[in-house]
Amino acid sequence: MVTMTVHQRHVVAEALAAFSEPSHHSSCLGVLLVGSPGVGLSTCVEQIKSVTDRKCIELKSVDFHSRVSLGVHLGRILGLCNVKTSMKKKVSLPLVSLIKIIGVTLFVLEDAHDLETPEACAEIIKEFAKLKGRVPEVKLLMTIHIKEMVGAFFLESSLSKFFSLITVKPMAKNDLELFLVGRIKPTIDSYPMCDRRLLDSIHEYSQGSIGRAILVADLLRHILNCTKEEERSADEMIRVITTINW
């Protein structure tokens, strides 16, 4: 079961709603999830894949190094090794036919910022747009760490015109409290959760990152299970947290 914050659940719901838009809106290629490292982009993607009824193909940024095109990569995935599948000039009809037969309607590309250049990302989007012209029901789900991609790229490519752009925000303090209650159980009864200083300390040291919050929560749970009750004060918990170096 995926542990999610309230905000992440809203992101997933918004993405699913975007996928349900009529296929004839061909100008919308899909959903672009944007956020800083650690906010839970992968968590949202995993949840989307688990609840959508769309059959998907996962793409990896590393497979697009050395200028491999989207069409060629899809051809390899689908076993069309001896068929021309490049879509840089025009759509590959064998590729389109196979995608329709298999029933794939969702392509997932995580960590698009890991592509060699912003232009490589733009080329993938351009090829996908050609594919969508022949298979209107397909959608692209893509994630990008906004701080790791050249900001001008978003302006020049105007991605918001082609994607439902959804920003995944860092964990808020109220989300953190709910998250920790679910993570620390069943030892929560002896945990000084009401101490605002402790919550502030956890939020500060996790820096809004879900992954870091999980590490902190698991560390605290270990302490709770291995120490005497009188040693479980908020001050002691804060002291332990301040020793963490990211």
C-alpha positions as CSV (number, residue, x, y, z in Angstrom):
1,M,0.0,0.0,0.0
2,V,1.4,3.4,-1.0
3,T,1.6,5.9,1.8
4,M,0.4,9.3,0.5
5,T,-0.3,12.7,1.9
6,V,-3.6,14.5,1.3
7,H,-2.0,16.8,-1.3
8,Q,-0.6,13.8,-3.2
9,R,-4.0,12.2,-3.3
10,H,-5.4,15.4,-4.8
11,V,-2.6,15.3,-7.4
12,V,-3.5,11.8,-8.4
13,A,-7.2,12.7,-8.6
14,E,-6.4,15.7,-10.8
15,A,-4.2,13.6,-13.1
16,L,-6.9,10.9,-13.5
17,A,-9.5,13.6,-14.3
18,A,-7.1,15.0,-17.0
19,F,-6.8,11.5,-18.5
20,S,-10.6,11.2,-18.7
21,E,-10.9,14.2,-21.0
22,P,-12.3,13.3,-24.5
23,S,-9.7,11.9,-26.8
24,H,-10.6,14.3,-29.6
25,H,-8.8,17.1,-27.6
26,S,-5.6,16.2,-29.5
27,S,-3.8,19.3,-28.4
28,C,-3.6,17.9,-24.8
29,L,-0.8,15.3,-24.8
30,G,-1.3,14.2,-21.2
31,V,-0.1,15.1,-17.7
32,L,3.1,16.7,-16.6
33,L,3.9,16.4,-12.9
34,V,6.4,19.0,-11.7
35,G,8.1,19.3,-8.4
36,S,11.4,19.5,-6.5
37,P,13.3,16.3,-5.5
38,G,11.7,14.4,-2.7
39,V,8.1,15.7,-3.0
40,G,6.7,12.4,-4.1
41,L,6.6,12.5,-7.9
42,S,7.3,8.8,-8.1
43,T,4.8,8.0,-5.4
44,C,2.1,9.9,-7.4
45,V,3.0,8.0,-10.6
46,E,2.9,4.6,-8.9
47,Q,-0.6,5.4,-7.5
48,I,-1.8,6.7,-10.9
49,K,-0.6,3.5,-12.6
50,S,-2.3,1.3,-9.9
51,V,-5.7,2.9,-10.1
52,T,-6.1,3.8,-13.8
53,D,-7.7,1.4,-16.2
54,R,-5.3,2.4,-18.9
55,K,-2.7,-0.1,-20.1
56,C,0.7,1.5,-19.9
57,I,4.2,1.3,-21.2
58,E,7.0,2.7,-19.0
59,L,9.8,4.6,-20.6
60,K,13.2,5.3,-18.9
61,S,15.2,8.5,-19.5
62,V,18.5,6.5,-19.7
63,D,17.2,4.6,-22.7
64,F,17.0,7.8,-24.7
65,H,20.7,8.6,-24.4
66,S,22.7,8.6,-27.6
67,R,19.8,10.3,-29.5
68,V,17.5,7.2,-29.5
69,S,14.1,8.4,-30.8
70,L,10.8,7.6,-29.1
71,G,9.7,5.5,-32.1
72,V,12.8,3.4,-32.1
73,H,12.7,2.9,-28.4
74,L,9.0,1.8,-28.6
75,G,9.8,-0.5,-31.4
76,R,12.4,-2.2,-29.3
77,I,10.0,-2.6,-26.3
78,L,7.3,-4.0,-28.6
79,G,9.6,-6.4,-30.5
80,L,9.6,-4.5,-33.8
81,C,13.4,-4.7,-34.1
82,N,13.4,-5.4,-37.9
83,V,10.8,-2.8,-38.7
84,K,11.4,0.9,-39.3
85,T,9.7,2.6,-36.3
86,S,11.4,6.0,-36.2
87,M,8.9,8.9,-36.1
88,K,11.2,11.8,-36.5
89,K,9.9,12.4,-40.0
90,K,6.6,10.6,-40.1
91,V,4.5,8.2,-38.1
92,S,5.5,4.5,-38.2
93,L,2.4,2.6,-39.3
94,P,3.5,-0.8,-38.0
95,L,4.1,0.8,-34.6
96,V,0.7,2.5,-34.6
97,S,-1.0,-0.7,-35.6
98,L,0.7,-2.7,-32.8
99,I,-0.1,-0.1,-30.2
100,K,-3.8,-0.3,-31.2
101,I,-3.8,-4.1,-31.2
102,I,-2.2,-4.3,-27.7
103,G,-4.5,-1.5,-26.4
104,V,-1.8,0.7,-24.9
105,T,-3.2,4.1,-24.0
106,L,-0.7,5.5,-21.5
107,F,3.0,6.1,-21.8
108,V,5.0,7.0,-18.6
109,L,8.3,8.8,-18.7
110,E,9.7,9.6,-15.2
111,D,12.6,11.9,-14.5
112,A,12.6,13.6,-17.9
113,H,15.2,16.0,-16.4
114,D,17.7,13.1,-16.7
115,L,17.6,13.3,-20.5
116,E,20.8,14.5,-22.0
117,T,19.4,17.9,-23.1
118,P,16.1,19.8,-23.0
119,E,16.0,19.4,-26.7
120,A,15.9,15.6,-26.3
121,C,12.8,16.0,-24.2
122,A,11.3,18.3,-26.8
123,E,11.9,15.8,-29.5
124,I,10.2,13.0,-27.5
125,I,7.2,15.3,-27.0
126,K,7.2,16.1,-30.8
127,E,7.2,12.4,-31.7
128,F,4.5,11.6,-29.2
129,A,2.3,14.3,-30.7
130,K,2.7,12.6,-34.1
131,L,1.7,9.3,-32.5
132,K,-1.3,10.8,-30.8
133,G,-2.4,12.2,-34.1
134,R,-2.9,8.6,-35.3
135,V,-3.9,7.1,-31.9
136,P,-6.0,9.9,-30.2
137,E,-6.7,8.0,-27.0
138,V,-3.0,7.7,-25.9
139,K,-1.7,10.0,-23.2
140,L,1.8,10.7,-21.9
141,L,2.5,11.0,-18.1
142,M,5.8,12.7,-17.5
143,T,7.6,13.9,-14.4
144,I,10.3,16.6,-14.1
145,H,12.3,18.0,-11.2
146,I,11.8,21.7,-11.9
147,K,15.1,22.8,-10.3
148,E,17.1,20.4,-12.5
149,M,15.6,21.5,-15.9
150,V,16.5,24.8,-17.6
151,G,13.7,27.2,-16.8
152,A,13.8,28.7,-20.3
153,F,12.9,25.4,-21.7
154,F,9.4,25.6,-20.2
155,L,8.9,29.0,-21.6
156,E,10.2,28.3,-25.0
157,S,8.3,25.0,-25.4
158,S,5.2,26.3,-23.7
159,L,4.5,22.9,-22.2
160,S,1.5,24.1,-20.4
161,K,-0.2,24.4,-23.8
162,F,0.2,20.7,-24.5
163,F,0.0,19.2,-21.0
164,S,-2.2,19.4,-17.9
165,L,0.6,20.8,-15.7
166,I,0.3,19.7,-12.1
167,T,2.7,21.0,-9.4
168,V,3.5,18.5,-6.6
169,K,4.2,20.7,-3.5
170,P,6.5,19.9,-0.6
171,M,4.9,18.4,2.5
172,A,3.1,20.9,4.6
173,K,3.2,20.8,8.4
174,N,-0.5,19.7,8.7
175,D,0.2,16.9,6.2
176,L,3.3,15.9,8.2
177,E,1.3,15.5,11.4
178,L,-1.3,13.2,9.7
179,F,1.5,11.3,7.9
180,L,3.4,10.7,11.1
181,V,0.4,9.4,13.0
182,G,-0.1,6.8,10.3
183,R,3.6,5.9,10.2
184,I,4.4,5.6,13.9
185,K,1.5,3.4,15.0
186,P,1.1,1.2,17.0
187,T,3.6,3.0,19.3
188,I,1.9,6.3,18.9
189,D,0.4,6.3,22.4
190,S,3.8,6.9,24.0
191,Y,5.0,9.3,21.3
192,P,5.1,13.0,22.2
193,M,3.2,14.0,19.0
194,C,1.5,17.0,20.5
195,D,4.8,18.8,21.0
196,R,4.8,21.5,18.4
197,R,8.6,21.9,18.6
198,L,9.1,18.3,17.6
199,L,6.8,18.6,14.6
200,D,8.6,21.8,13.5
201,S,11.9,20.1,13.9
202,I,10.8,17.1,11.8
203,H,9.4,19.4,9.1
204,E,12.6,21.5,9.1
205,Y,14.9,18.6,8.7
206,S,12.8,16.7,6.1
207,Q,12.8,20.0,4.1
208,G,9.3,19.1,2.8
209,S,10.6,15.8,1.3
210,I,8.3,12.8,1.7
211,G,11.2,10.4,1.5
212,R,13.2,12.2,4.2
213,A,10.1,12.4,6.4
214,I,9.8,8.6,6.1
215,L,13.4,8.1,7.1
216,V,12.9,10.4,10.1
217,A,9.7,8.6,11.1
218,D,11.3,5.2,10.8
219,L,14.2,6.4,12.9
220,L,11.8,7.6,15.6
221,R,9.8,4.4,15.5
222,H,13.0,2.5,16.0
223,I,13.9,4.7,19.0
224,L,10.4,4.2,20.5
225,N,10.7,0.4,20.2
226,C,14.2,0.3,21.7
227,T,14.2,2.8,24.6
228,K,12.5,3.1,27.9
229,E,9.4,5.3,28.1
230,E,11.1,7.9,30.3
231,E,13.7,8.4,27.5
232,R,11.1,9.2,24.9
233,S,10.8,12.9,25.5
234,A,10.4,15.5,22.8
235,D,13.7,17.0,23.6
236,E,15.5,13.7,23.1
237,M,13.7,13.2,19.8
238,I,14.7,16.7,18.6
239,R,18.3,16.0,19.7
240,V,18.4,12.9,17.6
241,I,16.8,14.6,14.5
242,T,19.4,17.5,14.6
243,T,22.2,14.9,14.2
244,I,20.9,13.9,10.8
245,N,22.9,15.1,7.8
246,W,21.4,14.9,4.3
